[in-house]
Each structure stands twice: as C-alpha cells, then as structure tokens.
Amino acid sequence: MSVPSLMSVRQFPRALRPHVRVAYAIAWESLIESHREQAQQFIWEFASRVSALEALELYFVVVPVAEAMQEPVRTRTLATLELDCLPARAPLPTLRGTRLLRLDLVLKLIQYRRAYSERTLELARMVGARAGEAVLATHVRIAQDFANMLGGQISPQRAVEEYLQAFSMPLGGAQTVMQRVKASLAGSELAAEHAQPAQPDPALLEAAPEDVPAPRLSLADPREPSSSPNAA
C-alpha cells in the first residue's frame, strides 16, 4: 500500500478524482488514528509485563499494520503516550551471588522466563485480535462512506473493491469488509430500486403485435338454399 497522494485515481471519472483523493486522505488518517488508539491501549495492558517500547513493537507483530503506516502509527503513539501514568512493571525473579552457581536454579529460571515470554505472546495475540476487529470496523465505516460518496457514479461493489485495492487489504479482511458493507447498504439499495426501477432499452422491448380484425361469420345456415334471384 502506498500513501494517499500516490494511490491511483485514474479509474474514476475525471470529475470525481479530487473527491476520491480527499476520501483516501481521510481514510488514511482515520486508520492511523484507530491504530494509535489500539496501540496505546495495548501498551497500557502490557505495561506490567514488558516495557512501553517493547509493547509497541509487539503490537506490530500481532496486529497487521501496513508498512507505510507503521512509522506514522509509531510516532503518534509515542507522542501521545503518558509514560508516568503507565502501571508499574512487575519484577521478574533473578539469581544473585552464590545462587548463580546452582545449576538447578538456573534451569528453573530459564524455564520460568521462557514460559513467561510464551504467555506474553499468547496474550498479545488475543489482544491483537481484538485490536484487529476495531481496525476492521474502521475499514467498514470508511468503505461504506466511500461507496455512498460514489453512489450514482459506480456500483457500491466496485467502489468497495477500489477502496480495498487502494489500501491493500488482505484477502480475509477484504471479504469481511465487503460482506459487512453490502449488508449495511442492502436496505438503501433496495429502496432506491423500488423508487426508480431500472428501465430497459426500448430497442430491447418486443413490439406489441398489431390488431388484426377477426373474420366476420355469416349467421345464415349453410344448409339452406341460397335466396339469390338466379336460383331455380
């Protein structure tokens, strides 16, 4: 994914290109802000286990953040982070003095720290899944606004596809965004269809057959002799 100023807009009608460029910029800022909020909460929740800087880098491990967005998210998160308000970090057990010479204690300490690190990563993945859902909801809201902005110019599905391509959404996330946007727009699309049904090209309509007058039937009995003057 590139930055908004480099995202392609040539596939849109010329009159819409400035609006699309602005929409991409707004979407970019909204996504960065969403990541910043989630990253700060992540740091707060893991402050007792790892340092703030380690927690921030761990966030990028467990939450998919586009490479172009990582530095803006990192900068804004640190710029708004209040280090003095974070919970104190829990001390880890250590060995000192002659206890360092006991192999059994050294092995126990290594096992404890390994288990502690694995548990931290497990918790981080769980919290990262929650953060990913929050960012996904932001994508859905933005994609819906994008489709509404382009309503009447291109179909909602194509609008969402263009948005997902511009922001390089992974396949799984892209399918979820598309599904949720379609569900949210279903009511309005149906209402618009009922209000103004699509009319086919008149050339495609079959012409009604011309009225052909039905033959007139005589009421005379064909078995009766003709009353013509020339009859014998």
Buried (B, 14 or more C-beta within 10 A) or exposed (E): BEEBEEBEBEEBEEEBBEBBBEBBBBBBEBBBBBBBBBBBBBBBBBBEBBBBEEBBEBBBEBBBBBEBBBEBBBEBBBEEBEEEEBEEEEEEEEEEEEEEEEEEEEEEBEEEEEEBEEEBBEBBEEBBEEBBEBBBEBBBBBBBBBBBBBBEEBEBEEBBBBBBBBBEBEEEBBEBBBEBBBEBBEEEBEEEEEEEEEEEEEEEEEEEEEEEEEEEEEEEEEEEEEEEEEEE
